[in-house]
Amino acid sequence: MDWHLLIAAGVKIVVFVFLLTLPLVAMAVWAERRVSAAIQDRVGPNRVGPMGLLQPVADGIKFLLKEDFTPAHVRKTFFWLAPTLVMVPALLTSAVLPFGTKLFGEPMVIADLDVGPLFIFAVASLTVYGIVLAGWSSNSKYPFLGGIRSSSQMISYEISLGLSVVPLIMLYGDLNLGHIVREQAHNGWTLLPLWGEGLSVRGLILAIPMFISFVVFTTAMFAETNRLPFDLPECETELVAGYHTEYSSMKFALFFLGEYAAMIVGSGLCVTLFLGGWSLPFGWLTPADTAVDVPFWQGLIHIGVFFAKVIAFILFFIVIRWTLPRFRYDQLMKLGWIYFFEIAVLNIILTAVLMWLLAPGSAA
Amino acid sequence: MTFLFYFFSALVLFGGLGVVFAKNPVSAAFSMVISFLGMAALFIQLDAFLIGVLQVLVYAGAIMVLFLFIIMLLDVEEVEKRKLSLPTVIRAGGVGAALVVLISTVLMRGGTAGQALPKLVASPEKSDVLRIGELLFGTYWLPIQIIAVLLLTATVGVVVLSKRELK
């Protein structure tokens, strides 16, 4: 066993997951409250620290110090297990996201798997257990309904989510997220093929099915993370608070943070697949290939670019949440099965036909 | 990493025992999920990333969720403890023993008995996804298409039959 690899992986896990992603979760909660306040013409939390920036710390202390109340009628083992099952998969999926090029000669990805997107979908599909078990183990009506809604919703949208990525994988011919990002850095982002080989008739035409993919993927992502136009599992007006009605203090906080962590990893995946990951536009500061050593400052810039894109995407998530009203449950299912599923399948066929017509070797 | 192999094998067995012995159907289903996850980890240890990930994606992530869904919808309460009668134990033990004998016979007498199995070589330029894809959509494209149509027919058939019953 190579101790060097083990230690490097450990450091990357600690830095990326615990020092970058988790604080980002806290900041996302703060941003959510401030942006929603701005949209609703309120002030929002602005007392703790400058601009209320320390509000998440205060909230965290509150959650930790609150009484951890377990109702008498719950099924204890699963009641305790459920919150962790929401949080852990959300953080686990971040393992395959390439969040930079290199720092100290180390590639900036925790696990450089050849099945990146599949790994993310596989682990993310386990999140549903946390919610289902929370709903079931709470042993009361509203959480149960929330759990049932959530599981059917997640199963339905997982299909569109998976199918929407297929055209992109066809285009890049690779399932390694690191390779996909490097390809985008050199030949134009998936949605913005304006430099390198992407700036050609073929690249620009193929950006059309990629855009359709992007729309389906993002919408399915909203549904998968139970974010507002699709937050039926915890819909306050119908289900009190859905699957986490019976939870209090830190166990509730884990559900809450798990949702945000899933949102951040989802944004990270979307940025990686469609918006060029760590790369700057027009191939600026892009290392020629993996063998080239990247200067320290460039490595830092790449990480910064990745997180800037992720933060921009999170703000987009937040603005959508406070702009669109909630769907009805039958509308949600109809949207998933009748529209997005079909659009995703047709998009795969469209991409295949376009790739066949515009193949570099053919006369067309 | 033999330690990891034993750890995940123990997890698979632990999950399997849980499925058999859990009185609560939800616990049983969850034990099965644990067993699937252990199995996926074993596949990944063999460098079979695609199979490992599909194990989680399809079995743990989709099929078992549907199982749980049905169990919860039917609201199956805990099964009351059944008394084990001697004939049941003998019959079950017999079936189990027969299975063990069968599998071990195949392993002992099979074509590869006594020889070391060829080592799986992870080729650096081709990932296992690529190789499986080439086999499925290159060499065996026709059987795959036929199976796909069969599955589609079965799915459509189920929908038609269940909808007719409702009317």
Chai-1 contact restraints between the chains, C-beta under 6 A:
chainA,res_idxA,chainB,res_idxB,connection_type,confidence,min_distance_angstrom,max_distance_angstrom,comment,restraint_id
A,D114,B,S127,contact,1.0,0.0,6.0,A-B,restraint_1
A,D114,B,V129,contact,1.0,0.0,6.0,A-B,restraint_2
A,V115,B,F49,contact,1.0,0.0,6.0,A-B,restraint_3
A,V115,B,L50,contact,1.0,0.0,6.0,A-B,restraint_4
A,V115,B,V53,contact,1.0,0.0,6.0,A-B,restraint_5
A,V115,B,V129,contact,1.0,0.0,6.0,A-B,restraint_6
A,L118,B,V53,contact,1.0,0.0,6.0,A-B,restraint_7
A,F119,B,V53,contact,1.0,0.0,6.0,A-B,restraint_8
A,F121,B,L57,contact,1.0,0.0,6.0,A-B,restraint_9
A,A122,B,V53,contact,1.0,0.0,6.0,A-B,restraint_10
A,A122,B,V56,contact,1.0,0.0,6.0,A-B,restraint_11
A,A122,B,L57,contact,1.0,0.0,6.0,A-B,restraint_12
A,A122,B,G61,contact,1.0,0.0,6.0,A-B,restraint_13
A,S125,B,G61,contact,1.0,0.0,6.0,A-B,restraint_14
A,L126,B,G61,contact,1.0,0.0,6.0,A-B,restraint_15
A,V128,B,V65,contact,1.0,0.0,6.0,A-B,restraint_16
A,V132,B,L68,contact,1.0,0.0,6.0,A-B,restraint_17
A,W136,B,M72,contact,1.0,0.0,6.0,A-B,restraint_18
A,S151,B,V65,contact,1.0,0.0,6.0,A-B,restraint_19
A,S151,B,F69,contact,1.0,0.0,6.0,A-B,restraint_20
A,L175,B,V129,contact,1.0,0.0,6.0,A-B,restraint_21
